[in-house]
Amino acid sequence: MSQAKKSLKDAAKVLAKLSHPLRLELVLMLIENRCCVKEIGGNLELAQATVSQHLKQLRESGIVVDNRKGNTVEYCIEDPWLIDLLNHLKSKIELA
């Protein structure tokens, strides 16, 4: 498989994971701040179990990264390409 086809396949996987409205809202929140499950659940009014399930899918896809700080696990987005994409998307959503 050529590098271009692999890149397209990888991008399609990321976009597929972001197609769920809750996951999209979650990652848009994470471009602003590192957050733990409890904070995300509180901000999005979701049960911690629901947040954890979505974060697991995003983590397995390489969209979010988890960082342990003591007893707390914080989640963030570190990929500059993905941050740019999400910021652009967020600006379009806010204009609507």
Buried (B, 14 or more C-beta within 10 A) or exposed (E): EEEEEEEEEEEEEBEEBBEEEEBBBBBBBBBEEBBBBEBBBEBBEBEEEBBBBBBEEBEEBBBBBBEEEEEEEBBBBEBEEBBEBBEEBBEEEEEE
